[in-house]
Amino acid sequence: MTVNDVGKPDPEGFYVIIIDKDLGANVVKMFMEKVVIEDYGDKLIIRTRSRRIAKRILLMSTKLQRL
């Protein structure tokens, strides 16, 4: 998934991003009040109403995966 793959919001108006749990620690700290985080095993499902925040989360996760 690339930064441009944010896609359309779900029927409730949230952009949904699925990332690995170990990459999600920084996201939780930065966007705690602006996202809804659901924990499913080794994945985190992050939901936000802001397209800009969704793009930032995707950008952060792709950069961390490269390390």
C-alpha positions as CSV (number, residue, x, y, z in Angstrom):
1,M,0.0,0.0,0.0
2,T,1.4,3.4,-1.0
3,V,0.6,6.8,0.3
4,N,-1.7,7.4,-2.7
5,D,-3.7,4.3,-1.9
6,V,-5.7,5.9,0.9
7,G,-8.9,5.1,-1.1
8,K,-12.4,6.0,-0.3
9,P,-13.8,6.2,3.3
10,D,-16.0,3.4,4.6
11,P,-19.8,3.9,5.0
12,E,-19.3,5.6,8.4
13,G,-16.9,8.2,6.9
14,F,-13.6,6.7,8.2
15,Y,-10.5,6.0,6.3
16,V,-9.2,2.6,7.3
17,I,-5.6,1.6,7.5
18,I,-4.2,-1.8,8.6
19,I,-0.6,-1.9,9.8
20,D,1.6,-4.2,11.8
21,K,1.4,-3.8,15.6
22,D,5.1,-3.1,16.0
23,L,4.9,-0.2,13.5
24,G,1.8,1.3,15.2
25,A,3.5,2.4,18.4
26,N,4.5,5.8,17.0
27,V,1.1,6.3,15.4
28,V,-0.6,5.8,18.7
29,K,1.6,8.5,20.3
30,M,1.2,11.0,17.5
31,F,-2.4,10.8,16.7
32,M,-4.1,9.5,19.8
33,E,-7.0,11.9,19.9
34,K,-7.6,11.9,16.1
35,V,-7.8,8.2,15.3
36,V,-9.7,5.1,16.5
37,I,-7.4,2.2,17.0
38,E,-8.6,-1.4,17.2
39,D,-6.2,-4.2,18.1
40,Y,-6.5,-7.5,16.2
41,G,-3.7,-9.9,17.0
42,D,-0.5,-8.8,15.3
43,K,-2.3,-6.0,13.3
44,L,-3.7,-2.6,14.2
45,I,-6.7,-1.2,12.4
46,I,-6.6,2.5,12.4
47,R,-9.6,4.5,11.5
48,T,-9.6,8.3,11.0
49,R,-12.0,10.8,9.4
50,S,-9.1,12.9,8.1
51,R,-7.6,12.0,4.7
52,R,-4.4,14.0,5.5
53,I,-3.8,12.0,8.7
54,A,-4.4,8.7,6.9
55,K,-1.8,9.7,4.3
56,R,0.7,10.7,7.1
57,I,0.1,7.3,8.8
58,L,0.7,5.4,5.5
59,L,3.9,7.5,4.9
60,M,5.2,6.8,8.4
61,S,4.5,3.0,8.1
62,T,6.1,2.7,4.7
63,K,9.2,4.5,5.9
64,L,9.5,2.3,9.0
65,Q,9.0,-0.9,7.0
66,R,12.1,0.1,4.9
67,L,14.3,0.2,7.9
